[in-house]
Amino acid sequence: MSKVLRSKVFTFVLVAVIAVSMLLTGCGGGNSSGGGEKKEEAKSTIKYPEKPIDLIVPWDAGGSTDTATRLYAKYAEKELGTTINVLNVTGGNGAVGMLQGAQAKPDGYTLTLLNFDILTAEAQKLAPLSHNDFELVNMFTVQPTVIIVRKDSGWNSLEDFIKAAKEKPGEYKVGGAGEGGVWHQAVALAEEKMGIEMNYIPYKGSSEQLAALLGKHIDIMFTSPTASLPHLAEGTLIMLATMTEERLPYLPEVPTLKELGYDASYSSWRGIGAPKGTPDEVMQILREAFKKAYDNPEYQAKCEEAKIDSYYLDHEKFREFLNEQYPIVESVMKKLGFAK
């Protein structure tokens, strides 16, 4: 993935949010362990980890986020010298698992997969939850939003679907992960731009979405591409468009919404967090281990093979990104009716 493309992908959510705000009417770093000398001292005075680590994924097993997180954890295990147990804790558009992670003992033995939905959960007040409840390790991927239908749907292009949707307003069912989250917001933005109305059906994650589409319980879905790639290769599903600034390098034949005349870009991201109050010495070890895992050429090759869009921000840049993004997301969600 080129540096230019990575930079553009990173700005998807921020650019889209600002665009929606205009359509409908906008540094704190994470805790660190100090200078290099102090870091070396901290590393030499503690024994961590001394047992397996739990990593909570707030989405269902087999979905794109679960797949990407398990791959990353596999390489982080090698750096930490211990097992990382991935635990799928679903519900509340990711809020249940993230809240459990935030309330875990801050000893470094419970980590949480964070994504865009930490911001929507906070804006919706789904739980007493904020991105500030976590010490940040790093951001490690972005998640492009794509629009997918069954091959037998009869829609061979986005315009085919739009024409059908305009003829039957509100009849076609669209699946997304969660209620009020990034893909729900992406659906709302797409409906606005395309001048159509769909019946939104929320699911726990992309694997459940995918099963619903294949089982003909929904007609179209907005999701990240990872879980659907085998079915796209087999020809049982087709991708109508992406909600990215540029075409995806591994799906060069699929147009963007912008190319088709609909000014809409919207995507998510993934990162790792630990409960607030986790000792600086432990956080330093985690950050170094996960950075080494990210830099592992074998890991990057696996990401390329699985079409996982890797992107790295350290804990300070990640915090800055979240602090800048939250008030904009909150404002847009209120305008779209997803938050009070």
N, C-alpha and C positions, 0 to 999 in steps of 0.2 A: 504494500500500500504506500503510495507516494506521500512525501511530507506535505505537499500542497493539499492533497486529498484529505489527509488526516486532520490538517488544520481546519479545512472546511467542514468536515464531519463534526469536529468538536464544537463548531459554532451553530450547528443545526437548531438545537433547542432554543438557544438564546435569540437567534435571528428570528425563528418562527414566533416566539413569544412576543417579541417586540412588534412583529408584523401584525399579529392578531390584536394586540393592544391598540395599535393605530387604526386597525380596521373597525374595531368595536367602539371607539370614542370620537414604564420606564424604561478592614481586610485582615479580617483577622486570620492568622495562621493557626493550624492545629498545634497542640502541645508538642514541644520538642524537648530534647534532652540536653540542649546547650551545645557548646563547642566541642571540637574533636577530642580534646584532652579529657573532658568530662565523660564523653561517650565511651571512650576506652576504659575509663575507670568503672563506669556503670556495668559494662559488659563483664568485667572481671570480678565483680562483687556479687553477682546473682547466678543462680542455676535455673535457667529457663530455656526451653521447656523441659519438664521432668515427667510429663505424661501426655497422652493424646489431647489434641485440641478439637473442640466442636466448632463447626462453621455452619451457622444457620442460613439457609436459603429460603426466603419467604414466598417461594413459588413452587409449583409441583415438579416432581421428578420427571426427567425426560424432556422438559422444555428447553428452550434456547438458553435461558439464564442458568438453569441447572447444569446444562452441558458445558457452558463456558466456565462456570465456577469450578466444577469438578476437575476440568482440565488444568486450570490455574493452580488449584489446591494440590494436585499431584506433583507439580514441580516445586511448590513451596515446601511440601513435605521433605523433599530431599535437602533443602537448605536448612530447615529447622531441625532435622534429625528425629522427627516424630510423626505419628499418624495424624491426619486431619480428617475427622469424621464429618461428612456433610449431612446435615439434618434438614429435611424439607418441612417447614412449618408454615402452612398456607392459611389464607383467610384475610378478610378486610383489605383487599387490594394491596397486600404485602404488609399491612400494619401489624397484624398479629405476630408474625415472625420478627419483624424489626423491633417491636415493643419488647418481646421476650429477650432479644439480644441486648437491648438497651438496659434492661433491668437485671441482667446476669451479673454475677460476681465479677468485679473488675480486676481479675487476676491474670488475664491473658489467655485463659483456657476456653473462652467463648468469643468467637468472632461472628460478624454478621455481614451478609451480602447486602449492600446498599445500592439502590438504583433510583431513577427519576421519581419513583413513587414515595420516597421518603419526603419529598417536597409536597406532593399532592396530599399525602396523609396528614401532614402538618396543616396545610391550607384548609382541608376539609374538617379538621378537628375530629378525625376518626378515632384518635387515641391521644393520650397525653404524650406526644411524641414529636421530636424535632431532630434535625440533623446535628444540632448542638449537643444532643445526648450521647454522641459518639466521639471517641478519639479516632482520627482517620489514619488509615494505613496508606492507601493510594487508590487512584482510579486506574482501571486496567483495560476497559473496552468501551466502545460506543456501540449502540444498537440502531442501525438504520431501520426505518419503518417502510414496510412494503405492503402492497395490496394484491391479494391472491384469491383466485376462484378455481373451481373444478374445471378440468378440461371439457367435461360433458355439459357444462353450463350453457354453451352456445355463445358465450361472450369471449371473443378473441382479442378484444381491445378494450381499453377503458371507455372509449366513446360508445361501444356496444352496451356496456353496463349502464352508463349514464342515460342513454336513450331509454332503456328498459325501466330504469328507476324513475324517470320523469313520467312515464306512462302509468306507473303504479306507485304513487307516493306512499312511503311508509310500509310497503308490503315486503320488501326484501330484507332479510335478516343479516346483519353484519356482526361478526364476533370480534371481541376484543378482550384483552386480559384486564380484568378488574373493572370497577366503576369509578369514573373520575380520573383515572390514571392517564399515562402518556398516550396510550392508543385510543382511549375514549376521547381524549382531547383531539387527537389526530383525526378521528372520525368526524367530530364536530367541525373541525376546521375544513376538512375535505367537503363535507356536506354544504357548508357555507359557500365555498369557492365554486363547487360544481352546480349549485342550485338544485340539490336533490334532498330527499328525506329518506332515511333508512331506520329500521327497527334494531336498536343496539341490544345485543345479548352479551352480558359479561361472563367470563370464564376465569378459572383460577390461574391459568397459565397457558403458554403457547401449545403445550402438548394436548391439553383438553380442547383448546380452540381447534387444533388440527383434526382431532378425532371428530369433532362436531361438523367440520366442513366436509371431511371424507364421508361421514355418515349422512350427509344431506340434511342436517339439522339447521344449518345456516347456509347462506348463499355466497357470502364473501367474507374475507377477514383481513384485518389490519394487524400486523405483527412484525417481529424481526424475522429475517430470512432463515436463520440457522436450522430450526426444526423441520422446515419445509423442503430443504434442498434435496433430500433423496427422492421425494415425490415429484419435485420439479424435474429432476433428472429422468425419472421413470415416465414422465408425461401424464401423470394422473392429475397434476395441478399445473396451472399456468399463472405467471406473475404479470399483472396488468400494468403496474407502475411502481415507482419508488417515491417516497417523500424525502428525497435527499437533494442536495445542491447539484450534484453531478451523478452520472450513471455509476453504478457499482462496478468496480473493475472485474469482478468475477461473474457479473451478469450484464455484460456490455450491450446486449440486445434489448434490455428493458428500459423504456423511457422514464424520465422523471415527470412528476406532475407539472413542474415549471415548463418543461419542454412542450407539454400538451396544452399549455395556456392557463394553468391553474397555479397561482402563486402561493404554494403551500409546501413548507418543509417542516418536518417534525421528527425527532428521534430521541432515543434515551441513551443511557450510559450505565456502567457498573463499577462499583468500588468496594473496598473492604473497610469495615469499622470495628472498633472494640468499645466496650462500655466506658462511659466517661469516668475518669478516675483511675483508669489502668495506669500503673506506674510508668514513668518516662523510660526507665531502663528496659522494661518489657516492650514498650512501643518501639524503641530504637531497634531492638532485635527483630521484631516483626517487620518493620519497614525495610530493613536491610535484606531480610530473607525474601520478602515478596518482590523487592526490586531485582534481586539476583535471579529469581524465578522468571520474572518478566523478560530479563535480558538473555535468558538461556536460548541459544539459537534453535535448539530442538523444540522448545515451547513455541517460539515464533513460527517455526515451520508447521507445527500442528495447528496453530491458529489459521495460517494461510490455507492449509488443507481443509479445515472445517469451515472455512469462510467466516471466521470470527474476526471482527474488526478490532484489533488491538490498538489501544491508545493509552499512554501513561501520563499521569499527573502525580507528583509527590504530594504528601499530606498538606503542605502549606498552600500549594496551588489549587488543590482539590477543595480546601476550605474556602479559599477566595472565590472559587467558582460557585460554590453553594451559597455563600453569603450574597453574592451578586444576583444569583438566579432566583432565590426564594421569593423576594417581594414582587418580582415580575410575574412569576408563576401564580402567586396568590391573587394578584390583581386580575390576571387573565381568567383564572378559574371562576372568580366571582362574576365577571362579565359573561362567561359562558354558562353560568348557573350551576357549577359543580361545587361551589363552596359558599358558605354563608358570608 
